[in-house]
Amino acid sequence: MPLKLNQEELSTINLTSMIDVLFLLIIFFMVGTRFTEDESSIQINLPKVAPNGAMMQTPASRTVILSPDGSIRFDGQQVTVGQLKTLLVQSIRNYPDTTVHVKSDAKVHMQQFTEVASAVQASGARLSVATAAYQMPGIRH
């Protein structure tokens, strides 16, 4: 077995590159905080935004009223069944989630109500039929 005459050198860690990186980080943060101070001192009038919302109010529902004399009113305007269908198709094209409320007098002929309901359904709108609460005669609530 050979004798070792030289003592082995202990390994050392070279810290030069780590110190360089540390100084670069310190300089970076010093310069960065200095920019933040400069930016905060600049007076800027930022543009203001109006509350978000639609530019036009979308009609949540449209109303069709059937009278006993045979007249049909669509949002207060007197129309025929053909005109009603055309107006509803245009309305649904612009506002697909529109609900159409049909208010009918009790004395309206069933045929007229069916034609109007069919026109509403053909337009693609949701149909809602307005009714009044019925109270049995002689019963008090």
One Martini backbone bead per residue (centre of mass of N, CA, C, O) as a GRO file, in nm:
protein
  141
    1MET     BB    1   0.090   0.041   0.026
    2PRO     BB    2   0.072   0.352  -0.040
    3LEU     BB    3   0.184   0.650   0.054
    4LYS     BB    4   0.069   0.954   0.161
    5LEU     BB    5   0.203   1.271   0.131
    6ASN     BB    6  -0.035   1.420   0.035
    7GLN     BB    7  -0.270   1.636   0.107
    8GLU     BB    8  -0.581   1.683   0.061
    9GLU     BB    9  -0.786   1.893  -0.085
   10LEU     BB   10  -1.020   2.112  -0.015
   11SER     BB   11  -1.318   2.195  -0.117
   12THR     BB   12  -1.445   2.481  -0.289
   13ILE     BB   13  -1.650   2.763  -0.312
   14ASN     BB   14  -1.749   2.969  -0.568
   15LEU     BB   15  -1.871   3.313  -0.500
   16THR     BB   16  -1.853   3.517  -0.733
   17SER     BB   17  -2.118   3.473  -0.899
   18MET     BB   18  -2.315   3.513  -0.658
   19ILE     BB   19  -2.233   3.806  -0.596
   20ASP     BB   20  -2.303   3.925  -0.870
   21VAL     BB   21  -2.604   3.857  -0.859
   22LEU     BB   22  -2.667   4.012  -0.599
   23PHE     BB   23  -2.588   4.295  -0.709
   24LEU     BB   24  -2.788   4.298  -0.943
   25LEU     BB   25  -3.045   4.278  -0.770
   26ILE     BB   26  -3.003   4.531  -0.604
   27ILE     BB   27  -2.999   4.728  -0.843
   28PHE     BB   28  -3.274   4.656  -0.961
   29PHE     BB   29  -3.445   4.735  -0.706
   30MET     BB   30  -3.351   5.026  -0.685
   31VAL     BB   31  -3.449   5.118  -0.965
   32GLY     BB   32  -3.745   5.021  -0.942
   33THR     BB   33  -3.825   5.202  -0.697
   34ARG     BB   34  -3.763   5.467  -0.835
   35PHE     BB   35  -3.979   5.446  -1.060
   36THR     BB   36  -4.226   5.430  -0.876
   37GLU     BB   37  -4.197   5.713  -0.760
   38ASP     BB   38  -4.217   5.869  -1.029
   39GLU     BB   39  -4.498   5.761  -1.120
   40SER     BB   40  -4.665   5.868  -0.866
   41SER     BB   41  -4.605   6.187  -0.931
   42ILE     BB   42  -4.780   6.167  -1.173
   43GLN     BB   43  -5.034   6.350  -1.325
   44ILE     BB   44  -5.342   6.176  -1.410
   45ASN     BB   45  -5.626   6.175  -1.625
   46LEU     BB   46  -5.842   5.940  -1.624
   47PRO     BB   47  -6.068   5.768  -1.771
   48LYS     BB   48  -6.413   5.730  -1.764
   49VAL     BB   49  -6.665   5.491  -1.676
   50ALA     BB   50  -6.955   5.386  -1.736
   51PRO     BB   51  -7.197   5.211  -1.655
   52ASN     BB   52  -7.270   4.907  -1.730
   53GLY     BB   53  -7.468   4.872  -2.031
   54ALA     BB   54  -7.710   4.916  -2.230
   55MET     BB   55  -7.802   5.138  -2.473
   56MET     BB   56  -8.059   4.958  -2.488
   57GLN     BB   57  -8.360   4.857  -2.408
   58THR     BB   58  -8.474   4.548  -2.365
   59PRO     BB   59  -8.738   4.358  -2.436
   60ALA     BB   60  -8.872   4.126  -2.223
   61SER     BB   61  -9.168   4.202  -2.329
   62ARG     BB   62  -9.467   4.132  -2.501
   63THR     BB   63  -9.801   4.249  -2.603
   64VAL     BB   64 -10.116   4.074  -2.645
   65ILE     BB   65 -10.449   4.189  -2.731
   66LEU     BB   66 -10.774   4.049  -2.695
   67SER     BB   67 -11.084   4.126  -2.827
   68PRO     BB   68 -11.427   4.074  -2.869
   69ASP     BB   69 -11.427   4.239  -3.158
   70GLY     BB   70 -11.131   4.119  -3.295
   71SER     BB   71 -10.904   4.276  -3.190
   72ILE     BB   72 -10.545   4.348  -3.223
   73ARG     BB   73 -10.283   4.413  -2.983
   74PHE     BB   74  -9.942   4.544  -3.023
   75ASP     BB   75  -9.824   4.743  -2.807
   76GLY     BB   76 -10.099   4.932  -2.882
   77GLN     BB   77 -10.118   4.816  -3.175
   78GLN     BB   78 -10.307   4.767  -3.446
   79VAL     BB   79 -10.353   4.430  -3.580
   80THR     BB   80 -10.292   4.159  -3.758
   81VAL     BB   81 -10.190   3.843  -3.785
   82GLY     BB   82  -9.977   3.895  -4.005
   83GLN     BB   83  -9.844   4.141  -3.869
   84LEU     BB   84  -9.772   4.000  -3.609
   85LYS     BB   85  -9.577   3.794  -3.725
   86THR     BB   86  -9.378   3.998  -3.849
   87LEU     BB   87  -9.311   4.153  -3.586
   88LEU     BB   88  -9.209   3.905  -3.427
   89VAL     BB   89  -8.978   3.821  -3.609
   90GLN     BB   90  -8.821   4.086  -3.579
   91SER     BB   91  -8.798   4.081  -3.269
   92ILE     BB   92  -8.654   3.799  -3.245
   93ARG     BB   93  -8.405   3.872  -3.409
   94ASN     BB   94  -8.311   4.094  -3.198
   95TYR     BB   95  -8.473   3.930  -2.943
   96PRO     BB   96  -8.467   3.599  -2.851
   97ASP     BB   97  -8.578   3.632  -2.528
   98THR     BB   98  -8.866   3.689  -2.587
   99THR     BB   99  -9.178   3.752  -2.437
  100VAL     BB  100  -9.525   3.665  -2.500
  101HIS     BB  101  -9.815   3.823  -2.398
  102VAL     BB  102 -10.146   3.690  -2.371
  103LYS     BB  103 -10.443   3.884  -2.373
  104SER     BB  104 -10.772   3.762  -2.300
  105ASP     BB  105 -11.083   3.758  -2.340
  106ALA     BB  106 -11.345   3.549  -2.254
  107LYS     BB  107 -11.511   3.627  -2.542
  108VAL     BB  108 -11.312   3.505  -2.720
  109HIS     BB  109 -11.245   3.331  -2.979
  110MET     BB  110 -11.070   3.044  -3.015
  111GLN     BB  111 -10.962   3.089  -3.302
  112GLN     BB  112 -10.812   3.355  -3.250
  113PHE     BB  113 -10.627   3.254  -3.029
  114THR     BB  114 -10.492   3.030  -3.198
  115GLU     BB  115 -10.369   3.213  -3.416
  116VAL     BB  116 -10.195   3.381  -3.225
  117ALA     BB  117 -10.039   3.149  -3.091
  118SER     BB  118  -9.920   3.045  -3.357
  119ALA     BB  119  -9.766   3.305  -3.433
  120VAL     BB  120  -9.586   3.309  -3.186
  121GLN     BB  121  -9.461   3.027  -3.224
  122ALA     BB  122  -9.350   3.073  -3.520
  123SER     BB  123  -9.144   3.307  -3.429
  124GLY     BB  124  -8.998   3.187  -3.142
  125ALA     BB  125  -9.149   3.262  -2.905
  126ARG     BB  126  -9.253   3.300  -2.591
  127LEU     BB  127  -9.543   3.181  -2.433
  128SER     BB  128  -9.789   3.385  -2.254
  129VAL     BB  129 -10.073   3.340  -2.048
  130ALA     BB  130 -10.311   3.545  -1.929
  131THR     BB  131 -10.458   3.528  -1.602
  132ALA     BB  132 -10.722   3.495  -1.377
  133ALA     BB  133 -10.845   3.457  -1.086
  134TYR     BB  134 -11.058   3.213  -0.953
  135GLN     BB  135 -11.380   3.235  -0.794
  136MET     BB  136 -11.589   3.079  -0.617
  137PRO     BB  137 -11.902   3.075  -0.557
  138GLY     BB  138 -11.951   3.132  -0.205
  139ILE     BB  139 -11.637   3.172  -0.158
  140ARG     BB  140 -11.431   3.273   0.104
  141HIS     BB  141 -11.094   3.423   0.174
   0.00000   0.00000   0.00000
